[in-house]
C-alpha cells in the first residue's frame, strides 16, 4: 500500500510540473501585460507613502501607434508592456514608484513614454531606473505609460 501511494504521488508530481510550466506565459516583446503590474515603494514629493496611493491598471495600446511617431530615437525599440498609472492624490509635485516588469533585465536599454494629453512624451533617463525585473519611475502626473526595450 505504501508503494502504491508513493507511486501515485510521483505520477501526480510528474504531471503537475509540465502542466504548470506550459501554462506560464513567457515574457516577449510586444506582448500584452500578462499580470497587471503593481506599484510598490511609493514616494510623493520625497516622502514615503502607502503604496495604495498609486494603482497600475492595464492599458490597451492603440493599434495604429508607431513608436517612431513618438520619437525617432525609438526606431530600434519594441513595445514591451503598457499600463495606466492612477494617482489617488489631489496635490503633488512628483511621484516616484517601483513597478514589477519581469521581462526587464538590469542591463536592458529602456525607454519610457507617458501620455500627455494627445501626445506621448519620453521620460528623461534621470527619471527611470532599471533593475532586474523592475522599473523605478518618477512622474509628475498620472496617465498611460509605455515601456519599450531595445531590439
C-alpha positions as semicolon CSV with decimal commas, in nm:
position;residue;x (nm);y (nm);z (nm)
1;X;0,000;0,000;0,000
2;X;0,285;0,235;0,088
3;X;0,450;0,172;-0,251
4;X;0,120;0,238;-0,430
5;X;0,074;0,576;-0,258
6;X;0,435;0,669;-0,335
7;X;0,388;0,573;-0,700
8;X;0,066;0,776;-0,726
9;X;0,232;1,080;-0,569
10;X;0,526;1,053;-0,811
11;X;0,288;1,037;-1,108
12;X;0,090;1,338;-0,982
13;X;0,407;1,543;-0,937
14;X;0,534;1,432;-1,276
15;X;0,215;1,551;-1,442
16;X;0,170;1,877;-1,248
17;X;0,516;2,022;-1,319
18;X;0,491;2,021;-1,701
19;X;0,132;2,150;-1,690
20;X;0,230;2,441;-1,466
21;X;0,538;2,521;-1,675
22;X;0,347;2,517;-2,002
23;X;0,074;2,742;-1,858
24;X;0,320;3,012;-1,756
25;X;0,344;3,284;-2,022
26;X;0,686;3,376;-2,150
27;X;0,779;3,743;-2,144
28;X;0,828;3,862;-2,502
29;X;0,845;4,197;-2,670
30;X;0,511;4,332;-2,794
31;X;0,327;4,101;-2,554
32;X;0,028;4,228;-2,364
33;X;0,057;4,260;-1,990
34;X;0,043;3,911;-1,852
35;X;-0,028;4,016;-1,496
36;X;-0,117;4,371;-1,417
37;X;0,190;4,517;-1,251
38;X;0,153;4,669;-0,909
39;X;0,331;4,968;-0,767
40;X;0,549;4,949;-0,461
41;X;0,795;5,174;-0,278
42;X;0,588;5,486;-0,345
43;X;0,728;5,831;-0,262
44;X;0,528;6,151;-0,301
45;X;0,736;6,469;-0,304
46;X;1,021;6,276;-0,141
47;X;0,817;6,122;0,144
48;X;0,734;5,752;0,155
49;X;0,360;5,685;0,149
50;X;0,136;5,380;0,144
51;X;0,151;5,209;-0,196
52;X;-0,229;5,224;-0,223
53;X;-0,188;5,589;-0,327
54;X;-0,078;5,459;-0,668
55;X;-0,251;5,197;-0,877
56;X;-0,139;5,044;-1,203
57;X;-0,402;4,918;-1,444
58;X;-0,399;4,753;-1,785
59;X;-0,371;4,988;-2,081
60;X;-0,465;4,886;-2,433
61;X;-0,223;5,042;-2,679
62;X;-0,391;5,174;-2,994
63;X;-0,323;4,952;-3,296
64;X;-0,208;5,246;-3,506
65;X;0,056;5,367;-3,259
66;X;0,405;5,374;-3,411
67;X;0,694;5,421;-3,172
68;X;0,878;5,641;-3,423
69;X;0,578;5,878;-3,418
70;X;0,660;5,937;-3,051
71;X;1,029;5,997;-3,118
72;X;1,268;5,895;-3,399
73;X;1,512;5,760;-3,139
74;X;1,268;5,473;-3,077
75;X;1,329;5,314;-3,419
76;X;1,539;5,038;-3,260
77;X;1,290;4,974;-2,976
78;X;0,996;4,738;-2,931
79;X;0,700;4,782;-2,702
80;X;0,735;4,553;-2,403
81;X;0,433;4,649;-2,194
82;X;0,196;4,933;-2,117
83;X;-0,002;5,036;-1,811
84;X;-0,223;5,318;-1,691
85;X;-0,093;5,491;-1,380
86;X;-0,357;5,621;-1,139
87;X;-0,255;5,851;-0,854
88;X;-0,508;5,899;-0,575
89;X;-0,390;6,242;-0,461
90;X;-0,515;6,590;-0,536
91;X;-0,191;6,783;-0,492
92;X;0,165;6,667;-0,556
93;X;0,475;6,771;-0,748
94;X;0,622;6,429;-0,825
95;X;0,562;6,063;-0,753
96;X;0,837;5,802;-0,751
97;X;0,730;5,438;-0,761
98;X;0,860;5,093;-0,845
99;X;0,671;4,860;-1,074
100;X;0,748;4,493;-1,141
101;X;0,819;4,412;-1,507
102;X;0,951;4,055;-1,506
103;X;1,082;4,070;-1,865
104;X;1,317;4,362;-1,784
105;X;1,683;4,283;-1,734
106;X;1,915;4,514;-1,540
107;X;2,129;4,583;-1,848
108;X;1,838;4,643;-2,091
109;X;1,826;4,973;-2,273
110;X;1,480;5,102;-2,184
111;X;1,270;5,397;-2,297
112;X;0,956;5,513;-2,117
113;X;0,685;5,730;-2,270
114;X;0,391;5,882;-2,087
115;X;0,078;6,017;-2,249
116;X;0,033;6,391;-2,201
117;X;-0,299;6,500;-2,346
118;X;-0,299;6,374;-2,705
119;X;0,080;6,335;-2,721
120;X;0,330;6,081;-2,593
121;X;0,639;6,226;-2,424
122;X;0,957;6,042;-2,333
123;X;1,067;6,042;-1,970
124;X;1,425;6,155;-1,927
125;X;1,679;5,891;-1,828
126;X;1,713;6,064;-1,489
127;X;1,352;5,968;-1,412
128;X;1,395;5,599;-1,500
129;X;1,593;5,340;-1,305
130;X;1,618;4,987;-1,442
131;X;1,684;4,684;-1,221
132;X;1,634;4,311;-1,272
133;X;1,260;4,256;-1,310
134;X;1,155;4,607;-1,212
135;X;1,150;4,974;-1,302
136;X;1,154;5,277;-1,076
137;X;0,993;5,581;-1,236
138;X;0,947;5,941;-1,131
139;X;0,650;6,119;-1,286
140;X;0,466;6,446;-1,239
141;X;0,120;6,316;-1,327
142;X;-0,096;6,011;-1,378
143;X;-0,165;5,857;-1,717
144;X;-0,079;5,578;-1,959
145;X;0,285;5,466;-1,972
146;X;0,465;5,267;-2,241
147;X;0,771;5,054;-2,160
148;X;0,998;4,992;-2,455
149;X;1,324;4,794;-2,484
150;X;1,595;4,787;-2,745
151;X;1,557;4,512;-3,008
